[in-house]
Amino acid sequence: MTDPASAIKGEVHELVDLQIQTLRQPSYLNTSDLLDYRVRSKKLAALYQELDHLRRASFEGRLREHLRVHSLRF
């Protein structure tokens, strides 16, 4: 089973690739292209926010465990 952070990173990479492909189009972007680009941008922002939340929760858990283990030594 894939951990949540890895799954999110995979989705982020896919969306970033689509954003790059969109910007590399030789023709002008039409309204639909721009709307799709905007939707992907908002999705990317939400995914990065979720990654930040997961990392903070992981860090806080490790910090609590570290403090618990080291407070037992005194």
Rosetta blueprint (number, residue, H / E / L):
1 M L
2 T L
3 D L
4 P H
5 A H
6 S H
7 A H
8 I H
9 K H
10 G H
11 E H
12 V H
13 H H
14 E H
15 L H
16 V H
17 D H
18 L H
19 Q H
20 I H
21 Q H
22 T H
23 L H
24 R L
25 Q L
26 P L
27 S L
28 Y L
29 L L
30 N L
31 T H
32 S H
33 D H
34 L H
35 L H
36 D H
37 Y H
38 R H
39 V H
40 R H
41 S H
42 K H
43 K H
44 L H
45 A H
46 A H
47 L H
48 Y H
49 Q H
50 E H
51 L H
52 D H
53 H H
54 L H
55 R H
56 R H
57 A H
58 S H
59 F H
60 E H
61 G H
62 R H
63 L H
64 R H
65 E H
66 H H
67 L H
68 R H
69 V H
70 H H
71 S H
72 L H
73 R L
74 F L
